[in-house]
Amino acid sequence: MGRLDGKVAIISGGARGQGATEARMFAREGAKVVIGDLLDEEGKQVEAQINESGGEATYVHLDVTQEDDWRSAVETAVSRYGKLDILVNNAGILIRKGLEETTVEDWDRIMGVNAKGVFLGTKHAIPAMRRAGGGSIINISSTAGLVGSPNGSPSYTATKGAVRLLTKSTAIQYAKEGIRCNSVHPGPIDTDMIRDTMSDPARLEQRMQRLPMGRVGTSEDIAYGVLYLASDESSFVTGSELVIDGGTTAQ
């Protein structure tokens, strides 16, 4: 028995990194997975890998800032697999600039992907989840959505804070309909998003000094938390923050 047997999920940003790990794990646990991303070639490779290993997955082109793309992704899930139970709002970008260096274009772009994208995904998933009798929405925020950082990106921090409270608002407004919504707050994870900082020995050393466990996390560390929130094991969990950060925000 898989932990997600009989469930249908959409994962945004599922072509690589954390999203691809989540997609593979969900499929192994019995879910039918719709993978959405802009990276069509990589997304189709993840789809093929899952299907070849006995799972069920469909890749769709998904620009999370475009409402029509979200409509289409939800429609694909429902028409191909019959319903929608789970949404993982995983897609996100990082613009690594200080406050004064951040342009209006930078601000609008990161807000578009990281905040508006989560809003649009949630908005279009809810009617399908309602028809399915309930569901679970998992929004990937960050430790940057909990605390500031001396070297962090203020625009990124602002988007992740927005995701954190959009999650709570969604949770309390839809709890009576059996639709749960929780946020996950990864610390530094070894994916493409932070690899540039990891290649600078001085910045890596500085980062490690702030990490009580002395290592960065893996995509699997996060995916197991997302899996728990997607499954019925977390049926009484909504509006919560799952922090997976090696102890970083505990100090």
Secondary structure, 3 states (H helix, E strand, C coil): CCCCCCCEEEEECCCCHHHHHHHHHHHHCCCEEEEEECCHHHHHHHHHHHHHCCCEEEEEECCCCCHHHHHHHHHHHHHHHCCCCEEEECCCCCCCCCCCCCCHHHHHHHHHHHHHHHHHHHHHHHHHHHHHCCEEEEEECCHHHCCCCCCCCHHHHHHHHHHHHHHHHHHHHHHHHCEEEEEEEECCECCHHHHHHHCCHHHHHHHHHCCCCCCCECHHHHHHHHHHHHCHHHCCCCCCEEEECCCHHHC
